[in-house]
């Protein structure tokens, strides 16, 4: 749900309801939308196959039996070369079972680690997206302020232009000088601020 950006935990597809997608469907979906790579996809499928054997087959009562049934003995041992080395020296079936149990735990921890890293990356991407949206809103607000400020300057200049023309009994456009002066001071202040931030 974190990966997909779904907030409602009571949703139909990814909740714990019977209507929710299966483990395989969820894994396929994440792979199809390119949220997980092929390696993580394969690890999740292997985990699922092992899990399903233990859950659905009563006679699947050991890791060795299960790994043989899903044909993943060599695959799971490749997760850590030390496991295959360790298994070479073991003849006792209980000790073999311990090695396979460790291999399965290694698989589970690797999946959890990769999914946690993925979740962190998605959160970082979301934070970056929010920052971009915030900057866009700030720019929009800034442009709105500038428009209002520009309108205020124009009204102020027109108002004083009328009064100055009457006072000096002149047709000269004082408003343009006022506009120019205010805008020049404003631009200087903005440039000073920008330089101080740099």
C-alpha positions as CSV (number, residue, x, y, z in Angstrom):
1,X,0.0,0.0,0.0
2,X,2.9,2.4,0.8
3,X,4.5,1.5,-2.6
4,X,1.2,2.1,-4.5
5,X,0.4,5.3,-2.5
6,X,-2.8,3.9,-1.1
7,X,-3.8,5.5,2.2
8,X,-7.1,3.7,3.0
9,X,-6.2,0.5,4.8
10,X,-9.7,-0.8,4.2
11,X,-9.4,-1.0,0.4
12,X,-10.5,-3.9,-1.7
13,X,-7.3,-4.8,-3.5
14,X,-4.5,-4.7,-0.9
15,X,-6.2,-5.1,2.5
16,X,-6.5,-8.3,4.5
17,X,-10.0,-9.0,3.2
18,X,-10.8,-12.2,1.2
19,X,-11.5,-10.0,-1.8
20,X,-7.9,-8.7,-1.8
21,X,-5.4,-9.7,-4.5
22,X,-3.3,-12.8,-3.8
23,X,0.4,-12.6,-2.9
24,X,1.2,-13.6,-6.5
25,X,-1.1,-10.9,-8.0
26,X,0.4,-8.2,-5.8
27,X,3.9,-9.3,-6.8
28,X,3.0,-9.3,-10.5
29,X,1.4,-5.9,-10.2
30,X,4.5,-4.4,-8.5
31,X,6.7,-5.9,-11.2
32,X,4.4,-4.7,-14.0
33,X,4.4,-1.1,-12.8
34,X,8.2,-1.3,-12.4
35,X,8.2,-0.7,-8.6
36,X,10.3,-3.9,-8.1
37,X,13.1,-5.4,-10.3
38,X,13.3,-8.9,-11.6
39,X,15.6,-10.0,-8.8
40,X,13.2,-9.0,-6.1
41,X,10.3,-10.4,-8.1
42,X,12.0,-13.8,-8.3
43,X,12.8,-13.7,-4.6
44,X,9.2,-12.9,-3.7
45,X,7.9,-15.7,-6.0
46,X,10.4,-18.2,-4.4
47,X,9.2,-17.1,-0.9
48,X,5.6,-17.5,-2.0
49,X,6.1,-21.0,-3.4
50,X,7.8,-22.2,-0.2
51,X,5.2,-20.6,2.0
52,X,2.4,-22.1,-0.1
53,X,3.8,-25.6,0.2
54,X,3.9,-25.3,4.0
55,X,0.4,-23.9,4.2
56,X,-1.4,-26.1,1.6
57,X,0.3,-29.5,1.8
58,X,0.2,-31.4,5.0
59,X,3.0,-33.7,3.9
60,X,5.3,-30.6,3.4
61,X,6.7,-30.8,6.9
62,X,10.3,-29.9,6.3
63,X,12.3,-27.3,4.4
64,X,14.2,-30.0,2.6
65,X,10.9,-31.6,1.3
66,X,9.4,-28.3,0.4
67,X,12.6,-27.0,-1.4
68,X,12.7,-30.2,-3.4
69,X,9.0,-30.0,-4.4
70,X,9.4,-26.4,-5.6
71,X,12.8,-27.2,-7.1
72,X,14.5,-24.3,-5.3
73,X,17.2,-26.1,-3.3
74,X,20.1,-24.7,-5.3
75,X,18.4,-21.3,-5.8
76,X,18.0,-20.7,-2.1
77,X,21.6,-21.9,-1.3
78,X,22.9,-19.4,-3.8
79,X,21.7,-16.5,-1.6
80,X,24.8,-17.0,0.6
81,X,27.7,-19.1,-0.6
82,X,28.5,-20.1,2.9
83,X,25.3,-22.1,3.1
84,X,26.2,-24.4,0.3
85,X,29.6,-24.9,1.8
86,X,28.1,-25.7,5.2
87,X,25.7,-28.2,3.6
88,X,28.5,-30.1,2.0
89,X,29.9,-31.2,5.3
90,X,26.4,-32.2,6.8
91,X,25.1,-35.7,6.6
92,X,22.6,-35.5,9.5
93,X,19.0,-34.7,8.3
94,X,18.3,-32.5,11.3
95,X,21.4,-30.4,10.6
96,X,20.5,-30.2,6.9
97,X,17.1,-28.9,8.0
98,X,18.8,-26.2,10.1
99,X,20.8,-25.1,7.0
100,X,17.7,-24.9,4.9
101,X,15.9,-23.0,7.6
102,X,18.7,-20.5,7.8
103,X,18.6,-20.2,4.0
104,X,14.9,-19.4,4.1
105,X,15.4,-16.9,6.9
106,X,18.2,-15.3,4.7
107,X,15.7,-15.1,1.8
108,X,13.0,-13.5,4.1
109,X,15.5,-10.9,5.5
110,X,16.8,-10.1,2.0
111,X,13.2,-9.4,0.8
112,X,12.4,-7.3,3.9
113,X,15.6,-5.3,3.4
114,X,14.9,-4.6,-0.3
115,X,11.3,-3.7,0.4
116,X,12.3,-1.4,3.2
117,X,14.8,0.3,0.9
118,X,12.1,0.6,-1.8
119,X,9.7,2.1,0.7
120,X,12.3,4.7,1.8
121,X,13.0,5.6,-1.8
122,X,9.3,6.0,-2.5
123,X,9.0,8.3,0.6
124,X,12.0,10.3,-0.5
125,X,10.5,10.6,-4.0
126,X,7.2,11.7,-2.4
127,X,9.0,14.3,-0.3
128,X,10.8,15.6,-3.4
129,X,7.4,15.8,-5.2
130,X,5.9,17.8,-2.3
131,X,8.9,20.2,-2.4
132,X,8.4,20.7,-6.2
133,X,4.6,21.3,-5.6
134,X,5.4,23.7,-2.7
135,X,7.9,25.6,-4.9
136,X,5.3,25.8,-7.7
137,X,2.7,27.2,-5.2
138,X,5.2,29.6,-3.8
139,X,6.0,30.8,-7.3
140,X,2.3,31.1,-8.1
141,X,1.8,33.1,-4.8
142,X,4.8,35.2,-5.6
143,X,3.5,36.0,-9.1
144,X,0.1,36.9,-7.6
145,X,1.8,39.2,-5.1
146,X,3.7,40.8,-7.9
147,X,0.6,41.4,-9.9
148,X,-1.2,42.9,-6.9
149,X,1.9,45.0,-6.1
150,X,2.1,46.1,-9.8
151,X,-1.6,47.1,-9.7
152,X,-1.1,49.0,-6.4
153,X,1.9,50.8,-7.9
154,X,-0.2,51.8,-10.9
155,X,-3.0,53.1,-8.8
156,X,-0.6,55.0,-6.5
157,X,1.2,56.5,-9.5
158,X,-2.1,57.5,-11.2
159,X,-3.4,59.0,-8.0
160,X,-0.2,61.1,-7.4
161,X,0.1,61.9,-11.1
162,X,-3.3,63.6,-11.0
163,X,-2.5,65.5,-7.8
164,X,1.0,66.6,-9.0
165,X,-0.4,67.7,-12.4
166,X,-3.0,69.9,-10.6
167,X,-0.4,71.2,-8.1
168,X,2.1,72.1,-10.9
169,X,-0.5,72.9,-13.4
170,X,1.3,70.7,-15.9
171,X,0.4,68.0,-18.4
172,X,3.7,66.1,-17.6
173,X,3.2,62.4,-16.7
174,X,4.6,62.2,-13.2
175,X,3.1,58.7,-12.8
176,X,5.6,57.1,-15.1
177,X,8.5,58.5,-13.1
178,X,6.9,57.3,-9.9
179,X,6.3,53.8,-11.4
180,X,9.9,53.6,-12.6
181,X,11.3,54.7,-9.2
182,X,9.3,52.3,-7.2
183,X,10.0,49.4,-9.6
184,X,13.7,50.2,-9.6
185,X,13.9,50.2,-5.8
186,X,11.8,47.0,-5.7
187,X,14.1,45.2,-8.2
188,X,17.2,46.3,-6.2
189,X,15.7,44.9,-3.0
190,X,14.8,41.6,-4.7
191,X,18.3,41.3,-6.2
192,X,19.9,42.1,-2.8
193,X,17.7,39.4,-1.2
194,X,18.7,36.9,-3.9
195,X,22.4,37.6,-3.5
196,X,22.2,37.3,0.2
197,X,20.5,33.9,-0.1
198,X,23.3,32.6,-2.5
